Amino acid sequence: MHPGPDPRSRPRPGPGPGTVWQALSARGYLRSAWPWRAVAYLVTGAVAGAVVLAVLVAALALAGVLTVVLVGLPLLVLAALAGIPVARLERHRLRLVDRIPVPARPVRQPPATGPWPWLVTRLRERATWRELGHALLFALLLWPLDALVLALALAAPLHLAATPLLMATFGGGEEAKVLKQWTVTTWPAASGVAVLGLLLLALGGYALGLAAGARAELARVLVAAPREGDPETRVVELTRSRVRLVDAFEAERRRIERDLHDGAQQRLVALTMALGLARLDAPPGTLADQLAKAHGEAGQALEELRELIHGIHPKVLADYGLPAAVADAADRSAVPVDVALELPGRLPQAVEAAAYFVVREALANVGRHSGAARAEVTGGHRDGRLVLRVRDDGRGGADAAAGSGLTGLADRVSVLDGRLSLSSPPGGPTLLSVEIPCDPCGPLDPCA
């Protein structure tokens, strides 16, 4: 059997080598355009790197001067975005030594229009800081290396090869300086230096290809989006898909709650009112008794529907946020509950929903299994994390793996990169802790 194609191999865009690496191993490299492409890549890198260095130095100097009047601070923030245009330029330059287009990084859409949401979104992306690191590396180290390689592999051999010409034009046919270090006084010696220069120029063509290929690989790692087959890409996409599933699940819960609240509940209310009016108009007797029974059943069905709607997605959570929803759950608890939850503002909807249902399930377990006389819910937002603690003074001995209903909630919290832990020694007390990383919503950075 013939082995199948290597999935990691990169397809060629057409006939001939697709990259300078492939060209180096092919015949006729020096007769092809690839040495010239390598030279163009390194020359443009040296020029662009010098320009980037000058721009960064000027911007930082101007920001330092204007910091006194607070105008320089926005300039420093904007300087952090300098890597974005430099990376875009690098992706275009890579086409000189790599005919395969370099994929740009995926760009997240800001949650709202305007410069501030766009700036916040860009600064939160890891790729922005990776591209800034590439820009600094480009300006401080890479372009001098490009210039050094060009001088050693191209300029010096060309100077050696031109020794007879230099001797004839500038030396009066009597002498010539070789690299400003040695003096050649005879034509045979000048011819020998020229032949050496041509040999070194041929070797330099390969050296230029190697340098350009290594330089391009480094740039690709820093400014190109990962390929779809990379394990890192698969992990990131898996995490994103889990988050999308949670968001879709929450959206479906809210849709069901809205449809029940605006549809079935309103019909039951109208039916209850109609039965009540019919009961008032009916004469005493069997019909009045049946209407009274139907009116009571309709009222009980309406109450159960309201409880079902509240369990699917409480309206107080959507309208007023997590503290109000937790306080409502505490009022409904069979055990008295003290609530001390302080938050700086609204949190992302998925975080609020997960935290609320964890608290509600915990309070339900306290009422059913703990034998506690009192419970408390405390927490807040600290160090970029929502922290919740549910504590009771019951008998303890709870086990999250023994069917307490918390296992599914722990999985749900883990989707949000959070952590749920339970401490319940025999004799109590029982402490349930939840930590979910998140940022409060703001007027310019709304949460979805």
Residue pairs with C-beta under 8 A, 6 or more apart in sequence:
7 229
8 229
10 18
10 19
10 100
11 18
11 100
12 18
12 22
12 99
12 100
13 99
13 100
14 99
17 23
17 26
17 34
18 98
18 99
18 100
19 97
19 98
19 99
19 100
19 213
19 216
20 34
20 37
20 38
20 97
20 98
20 209
20 212
20 213
20 216
21 213
23 29
23 32
23 34
23 209
24 34
24 206
24 209
24 210
24 213
26 32
29 35
29 205
29 206
29 209
30 202
30 205
30 206
34 97
34 209
35 205
35 208
35 209
37 96
37 97
37 212
38 96
38 97
38 205
38 208
38 209
38 211
38 212
38 213
39 150
39 154
39 208
40 96
41 93
41 94
41 96
41 97
41 212
41 215
41 216
42 146
42 149
42 150
42 208
42 211
42 212
42 215
43 146
43 150
44 93
44 96
45 93
45 138
45 142
45 143
45 146
45 215
46 143
46 144
46 146
46 147
46 150
47 143
48 89
48 93
48 138
48 143
49 138
49 139
49 142
49 143
49 144
49 146
50 143
52 82
52 86
52 135
52 138
52 139
52 143
53 139
53 140
53 143
55 82
56 79
56 82
56 135
56 136
56 139
59 75
59 78
59 79
59 82
60 76
60 79
62 72
62 75
63 72
63 73
63 75
63 76
63 79
64 72
65 72
66 72
66 75
67 73
67 76
77 119
77 123
80 123
80 128
80 129
80 132
81 119
81 122
81 123
81 128
81 132
82 132
82 135
83 128
83 129
83 130
83 131
83 132
83 133
83 134
83 135
83 136
84 122
84 128
84 131
86 131
86 134
86 135
86 138
87 105
87 131
87 134
87 135
87 222
87 223
88 104
90 134
90 138
90 219
90 223
91 102
91 104
91 223
91 224
93 219
94 102
94 216
94 219
94 220
94 224
95 101
95 102
96 212
97 212
97 213
97 216
98 216
98 220
102 220
102 223
102 224
103 224
103 225
103 227
104 224
104 225
105 125
105 127
105 131
105 223
105 224
105 225
106 225
108 121
108 125
109 121
110 117
110 118
110 120
110 121
111 117
111 121
111 445
111 446
111 447
111 448
112 444
112 445
112 446
114 444
116 444
116 445
117 444
117 445
120 444
120 445
122 128
130 222
130 223
131 222
131 223
133 222
134 219
134 222
134 223
137 222
142 215
142 218
145 211
145 215
146 211
146 215
149 207
149 208
149 211
150 208
152 204
152 207
153 203
153 204
153 205
153 207
153 208
153 211
154 201
154 204
154 208
156 179
156 200
157 197
157 198
157 200
157 201
157 203
157 204
158 197
158 201
159 178
159 179
159 197
160 178
160 179
160 193
160 194
160 196
160 197
160 200
161 194
161 197
161 198
161 201
162 194
162 197
163 176
163 178
163 184
163 190
163 193
163 194
163 197
164 176
164 187
164 190
164 191
164 194
166 176
166 177
167 173
167 174
167 175
167 176
167 184
167 187
167 190
170 176
171 177
174 185
175 183
175 184
175 185
176 183
176 184
176 190
177 183
177 184
178 184
178 193
184 190
184 193
226 232
226 233
227 233
242 415
243 350
243 415
243 416
245 415
246 350
246 354
246 412
246 415
246 416
247 350
247 448
250 313
250 349
250 350
250 353
253 312
253 313
253 353
254 313
254 318
256 312
256 313
257 309
257 312
257 313
257 315
260 305
260 308
260 309
260 312
261 309
261 315
264 305
265 302
265 305
265 306
265 309
268 298
268 301
268 302
268 305
269 302
271 298
272 295
272 298
272 299
272 302
275 291
275 294
275 295
275 298
276 295
278 291
279 288
279 291
279 292
279 295
282 288
282 291
309 315
313 353
314 325
314 328
314 356
316 324
316 325
316 328
317 324
317 325
317 352
317 353
317 356
321 343
321 346
321 347
321 352
322 341
322 343
322 347
322 352
322 355
322 356
323 339
323 341
323 342
323 343
325 352
325 356
326 339
326 341
326 356
326 359
326 377
327 339
327 341
329 356
329 359
329 360
329 363
330 337
330 338
330 339
330 363
330 377
333 363
333 364
333 366
333 367
333 375
334 367
335 363
335 366
335 367
335 370
335 372
335 373
335 374
335 375
335 392
336 373
336 374
336 375
337 363
337 374
337 375
337 376
337 377
338 374
338 375
338 376
338 377
339 376
339 377
339 378
340 376
340 377
340 378
340 379
341 377
341 378
341 379
341 380
341 388
342 380
343 380
343 381
343 386
343 440
344 381
344 440
345 440
345 441
345 442
346 352
346 440
346 441
346 447
347 355
347 381
347 386
347 438
347 440
347 441
347 447
348 438
348 439
348 441
348 447
348 448
349 447
349 448
350 416
351 386
351 416
351 436
351 438
354 409
354 412
354 413
354 416
354 418
354 436
355 386
355 388
355 434
355 436
357 409
357 412
358 388
358 390
358 406
358 409
358 413
358 420
358 432
358 434
359 377
359 388
359 390
361 405
361 406
361 409
362 390
362 406
362 432
363 375
363 377
363 390
364 405
365 398
365 404
365 405
365 406
366 372
366 375
366 390
366 392
366 394
366 430
369 394
369 398
369 404
370 392
370 394
370 395
370 396
370 398
370 428
370 430
371 394
371 395
372 392
372 393
372 394
372 395
372 428
372 430
373 393
374 392
374 393
375 390
375 391
375 392
375 393
376 389
376 390
376 391
376 392
377 388
377 389
377 390
378 388
378 389
378 391
379 386
379 387
379 388
379 389
379 434
380 386
380 387
381 387
381 438
381 440
384 437
384 438
384 439
385 435
385 436
385 437
385 438
386 418
386 434
386 435
386 436
386 437
386 438
387 433
387 434
387 435
388 433
388 434
388 435
389 431
389 432
389 433
389 434
390 431
390 432
391 429
391 430
391 431
391 432
392 428
392 429
392 430
393 428
393 429
394 428
394 429
394 430
395 426
395 427
395 428
396 424
396 425
396 426
396 427
396 428
396 429
396 430
397 424
397 425
397 426
397 427
398 404
398 422
398 424
398 430
399 422
399 424
400 406
400 407
400 410
400 420
400 422
401 407
406 420
406 422
406 432
409 420
410 420
413 419
413 420
413 434
413 436
414 420
416 436
416 437
416 438
417 436
417 437
418 434
418 435
418 436
418 437
419 433
419 434
419 435
419 436
420 432
420 433
420 434
421 432
421 433
422 430
422 431
422 432
422 433
423 430
423 431
423 432
423 433
424 430
424 431
439 445
441 447
